[in-house]
Amino acid sequence: AALLTLTRKRGAATYAQTLQNIPETQVTTLENGLRVASEESNQPTCTVGLWIQAGSRYEDAKTNGAGFFVEHLAFKGTKKRPGSAFEKEVESLGAHLNGYTSREQTAFYIKALSKDMPKVVELLSDLVQNCALEDSQIEKERGVILQELKEMDSSLADVTFDYLHATAYQGTALAQTVEGTTENIKRLTRADLASYVDTHFKAPRMVLAAAGGISHRELVDAAKQHFTGMPFKYKEDSVPTLSHCRFTGSEIRARDDALPVAHIALAVEGPGWADPDNVVLNVANAIMGRYDRTFGGGKNQSSKLAALAVEHHLCHSFEPFNTSYSDTGLFGFHFVCDPLSIDDMMFCAQGEWMRLCTSTTESEVTRAKNYLRNAMVAQLDGTTRVCENIGSHLLHYGRRIPLEEWDARISAVDARMVRDVCSKYIYDKCPAIAAVGPIEQLLDYNRLRSAMYWVRL
């Protein structure tokens, strides 16, 4: 017992010590524009990945879904490693390969033993420079994606958020889903996919990020060896740019009384990634809290909205969100509830928003800041989360923002700032609303709009 106690004390570190002891993120830019970034540690494993400035926002109505299609095909063989040879080589290392596509970025990453880092860099280089796009694999993955689209339709939360984007950014690229439409997936050709790769998979749009037991110098050397030949120029010497996406206060309602519960999301326009208001809005979301029927605590939860939900059985769950893009965002909340509780839940949720704008207290802000600090330090768990943090930061901010700087920004927030910033984005603004399920009780849009301010005498 004494030995265990000694071990625990030796391994313990204060919050301040944790922030101070985080290794520096080293960044090197190659001649072709590829940014190589890493954070070294004593881990026996490492995660190395490519974060690419590409996604559904860079697609048009005819090519929507091309990026998602390419992500599926990326692991199905290259010109050097045809067929399943690529996946077999990854498995022979005992490594884990993964990837994802979002509206503004695409990522491919591999978690492996630290000693295999040079091989991992070679594999990632082969993946983005020599993707085979074989006709047989295209047809096979076309069927897989179409099946995925059917399964996604059963996830009402995902459907609701796609509807929210569709109404908030209607007529623009951000209104499109990441996965594309069924018609597009059936229609996209090899030429369309090859054009997407040739246009977006360029060195200046990429970040090669790594975290774990690796040397930055060795990472840069491996990158120079395998990425130097990567073309710098864009197709037709043009740089793909983001289209302007203007927020619109409007709604989409998909009523289906056969469904057991209603999914409802309401959002106003939020700031882009680099806007300092994001920190304050994240504090506001932490004050609002989140709730699920599986949570303990009951009426004693610190979130006032959660306490109301428990006491009056308002909903099955609710969660605020702050989804940021390069130049805009969606700040709002999503809840799931029974058909007869919609009006009460919406009234309480919008009332909590108004309270954030007018009556936020210092004690609430202090609790929320501690919650954010805990979530921030949790990013240090595992090389994959650190690697993703590095890659995403360089794409969004142009640099890796240290946790000490994030902590300073959080510490600077007070109740007045929360009230002012929430008033700036929420108070008397036209919201975007998406609702799916038995939503007969959801009030008219004008009534919901009128709850976005309080009449004061």
N, C-alpha and C positions, 0 to 999 in steps of 0.2 A: 504493500500500500504506500509506504514511504517513497519507494522508487518511482511509482506511478505519479505521485504528487510532484516529485522533483522533475520528472520528465515534462509534465504539463506546464510547470512554471517556466522551464527552460524554453519551451516552444511558444509561450504566450508572447503577444506583442500588442501594444496599445494601438488605438486607431491612428494617432499621430505618427507613431513609428512605422506603421504599415504604409502610410502615404509617402513618408520620407525614404523608405527603403525600396521603392519600386524602381527597377532598372530604367535607365534612359532609353527612349526609343530613338534608334539611329536610322537616318534616312539618307539614301544615296540615289541620285538621278543619273541614269545612263545616258549616253549620247543620243539614243533614239527616243528619249522621253520617258522610258519606263522608270517608275519610282520603286526602289527597293527599300523596304522598311522592316526593322526587326527589334524585338525585345529579348535580350538574353537572360536566361535563368539557369538554375542547376537541375532542371527537369531531365529525366532520362528520355523523354519523348519530346516531339515538336509538332507543331501544326504549321504547314506552309500552304498558302493559298493565293489565288489571283482574284482581285476585286476589280470589276470592269464597269466603266461608266456606260451602261447599256441596259435597256429594259423596255417595258411596254410604252413608256412615254415617248420613246424615240421612234415608235412605229406609227403607221397611218392605218386607216380603216381597212385597207386591203391586206396589209402585212401584219396586223395585230395577231399575236400568238407566235410569231417567228422566233423571238428570243426564247420563249418557253420550249418550243420545238427543238431548237438548237441545243438547249441545256440537256434535253433527253438524249440527243444523239451524241453529245460530246463524249460520253462514257462507252459508246458502242463501237469503238475502233477508230484508229487513225491510219494515215497512209503508211506509216512505219510499223504500226501494230494493228493489223486488220482484224475484223471480227471481235472476238472476245479476248484477244491477246492482251489488250490494254488492261482490262479488269483482272485478268489472271496475273499479270505482272504486279499490280497493286496488291493483290491477295498474297502473292509470294513473299512480299515484304512484311506481311502481317499488318498491313496498313488499312486505314478506313478512309474511303473516298466519299465525298458528298458535294452538293452544290445547290444553288437556289437562284431564282430569278424574281425580281421585284419590279416596281414601276420605274425605278431609276438606276438600278444596279444589278449586276449578275456576278455570282461568285462560284469558284470551284476551289476546293481545298482538300488536303490530305493530311491525316494525322498518322505519324509513323515514329519509329525510333529515331533518336537524334542523329545517330551515325548514318542514317539513310537519307539525310537531307539533300545531298547532291542528286541522288536518284529521283527524289520527289520533284525537285525543280525541273529535271529533264522530262519527267512525265507530264507535268503541268505545261511545260513549253510545247511538247508534242500535241497535247490536247487542244490548245488554242491556235496553233500554227498549222496543224496538219489534220484537222478533223475530216474524216473520210466522206461523210455524208453519202454513204452507199444507198442506192435506190432500194435495195431489199430491206435495209434497216429503217429507211424512211417510212416505207409502207407498214412495217411491223410496229414502229413507234406511233404511227398515225392512229392505229387501232388502240394502242395503250392509252394515248392521250384522250381519245374520244371516250374511252371508258372512265378515265379520271374525271372528265367534265361531267359525266352523269353522276358520279359519286359526289362531286362537289356541290351539285344541286341539292343534295340531301343535307348539307351543312348549312343550316339556316343563318347562322351567324356570318359565315363567309358571304352568302348571298346578300344579306342585309348590307354589309360593308361595300360590296360591289355596287349595289343600288345607290348607296350613299355617294360614292364617287361619281356614278353616272349622273345623278341629279345635281350635285354640287359643282361639277366641272363639265356640264353637258356641252356637247359639241367640240370638246377638246381631247387631247391625247390622254389626259389623266382620267377621263371618264371611262376609258377602255379597261377591260380586265387584263391581268397579267397573262392568263392562260389563252386568251383569244376566244373567238366564237367558234361554234361547231362548224359553220360554213367555211370559215377560214382554214381550220385544221384540215378539212377535207380537200381544200383547194390548193394549199401551199405546195409549191414545187421545189425540186432540188435547187433550181436557179434562184428562187426567192430566198432560200436558206443560205446559199452560198453568198448571195449579195449582202445579206445581213452580217455574216461573218466578215466579209471583206470590208464592209463599211465601219464596223464598230470594234472589231478585235485588233486594235492598233496600240502600239506601245504607249503613246501619250495618254491614252484613256485607261491605262491599267496601273494597278499597284500590286507588286509582289510582296506580300506580308508574311512574316514568320514570327513565331513565339516558341520559346522552350530552350532546350539545351543545344543551342546552335551559336556559331560565330558569325557576326555580321560580315566580316571580311570574306569568309568562306561562302556566305550566301551571295554576296555581290559577285564573287568570282564565278559561281555557278550560273548566276543570271547573265553575266557577260558571255559565258560560254554557250548558253542555249537560247538567249533572247536577242543577241546582238544583230542577228540577221533578220529580225522582225521588222517589217516595213514601217517607216515613219509616216510616209505620206498617206493621206486619206484618198479614198476612191474619188476620182475626178478632182483631186486637190481641194475638196470641200470638207469642212469640219461639221459633223452632225451636231446640231444645236437643239436645245429644248424649245418646244413650242410654248407660246404664252397660254397659260391656263387661268382663266378668270373664274372666281368663285361666284356662284349664283344661289341666292336664297330660294329654294323650291323644294318639292317633295316627290317621292315615288311611293305609291301604296300598292302592295300586292296582296289583296285580301284572299284568304283561303280558310274558311270556317271549319274545314276538316282537320286542320292542324290543332294540336292540343294547347300550344302556347304561342304568344306573340313575341316577335323580335323587333325591337324599335331602336333606332339610332338617331340622335340629333346632334348636329355639329354646326359651329360657326367657322369662319375662316381663321386659321391660325398662322403663325409666322413660319418662315423657312428655317432650314437647319441652323444657319449662322446667326440668327437673331438672338440677342441676349434675353429677350422676353421669354424664351423657351424655358429657362431655369425657373422663372417665377410661375409660369403656367404649370410646370411639373410639381411645384410646391402646392399650388391650388388643387391639382388632381389628388395629391396625397392627403390634403385636408378633406376632400370629398370622400375619399376612401373607396373601397370596393367591398362587395358582399356576395356570398353564395350560401345557399341553405345548408351546405355541409360545414360551414364555419361554426366554431364554437363562440362563446362570449355572449350571445343573445343581445339583450338590451344594453349591456355594459360596454359595447364597442365604442371606441373613441369617435368614429364617424357618425355624425348626426343623422345622415341619410340612412346608414346601415341600421341604426337604432330604430328609426321610423319603419324601415322595411320589416324588421323583426316584430315590432309591436303590432303593426297593422296588417301583416302578411301581404305586403305590397308587391313583392316580386320573387322570382326564383333566384335571380342574380342580377347584379349591375356592375359596370366597370367604366370608369372614365378613360379617355384616350387622348393622346396628343401626337398625331401622325404628321411628321414633317417631310417636306420635299425641298427642292432647291430654292424655290421662291414663294412657296405657299404652304399651307398645311390644313389639317382638319382637327379642331379642338372640340371634343364633345363627350357624350356618354352613350352607352348601349345597355339596354336592359331586356330581360326575358321575364314575362309575367303572364298570369292568367287573363283571359279576355275581359273579365269584369273589373280588373284592377288597373287597367291601362290609364284611365283618367287620373286616378289618385296617385299613381306612381309618377306620371309625368308632372303633375302639379307639385309634388314634393321635390322632384329632381330639379325642375326649373326654379323652384323656390330656393333650393340650396345654391344654385348659381347666383341668384340675386343676393343671397346672404354673403357669398364670397365677394361680390362687388361692393357691398355696403357695410358689412359688419364683421369681417374677419378679425380674429383676436390674436394677440401675440403668442398665447399658449398653444393655439392650434398650429401656428406657423412653426414654433419650436418643435412640436411633435412631428410635423410633416418633414422638416429638414432632417431630423434624425432618421426618418424612414428612407429618405432619398440617399443619405450617406450609407446606410446599410445596403441598399440596392446597388450603389456605386462600387462599394468594396467587393460585393458579390461577383463583379465582373472579373475579379482576379482568379476565380476558381477555374482552373484548367487552361491549357494552352490554346484550345480552340476558341474560347470566348475572348481571350486576349488578342489572338490573331485577327478575329473578326472586328474587334474594336479598332485595331490599328488600320486595317484595310478600309473600313467604313469612314473613319475619321479623315484619312487622307483624301478620300473622294469628296466628303462633305465639307470639310473645313480647310483642306490643303495642308494640314498638319495633325499630329497626334496631340490632343489636348491632355496635359498631365492631370492626374486625379487631384493633385494639390490645387491646381487652378479651378477645377470643378468645385472642390470643397470651398474655396474662397468665394466663388460665385454664389454657392448655396448659402454660405454664412452671411452674405451681404443682404439677403432677402429679409424684409420685415413685413409686418401686417399692412402697413400703408402701401408698400410696393404691390402686394397681392391685390389689394382693393383697386389700386390705380390700373394695373395691367389687366385684371379681369374686366374692369369697366371698359377698357380700351377695346377688348376683343369680344366681349359678351353683351354688355349693356346696350339695349335698344338696337341690336343687330338682327338681320334677317337670317334665320337658320336654314340649313338643309336637313331634310328629314327623310328617312327610309324606314318603311314598316312592312313586315311580312307576317302573314298568319291571320288569325281571327281578330281583326283590328277594327271592327265596327265601332267600338267605343272611343277610338282615337279622334279627338276633336278636330274641327276644321282648321286648316292652316292659319287662317287669320286669328283664331282664338289662341293658338299656340304662339303665334308671333306676338300677340298682345301680352303674353306672360314673360316677354324678354325685357320688361321694365316694370318698375313700381311707380304708381302714381302717388306722389307725396303732397300732403296738405301743409 
